[in-house]
Amino acid sequence: IGWMSEFGEQLNLPIEGEGQVQCQHTSAQYVLKGKQLHKQEA
């Protein structure tokens, strides 16, 4: 259970809240705001 990157890697983020993490394989940034996760290309 949790957020996954497009690469298929589990992201170290809570289910909801605030946070940001970078995918180690694609360098894409993932930003969590509330219950929505947004991907930002590197």
Secondary structure as GFF3:
##gff-version 3
##sequence-region A 1 42
A	DSSP	beta_strand	17	22	.	.	.	ID=ss1
A	DSSP	beta_strand	29	34	.	.	.	ID=ss2
A	DSSP	beta_strand	36	40	.	.	.	ID=ss3
###
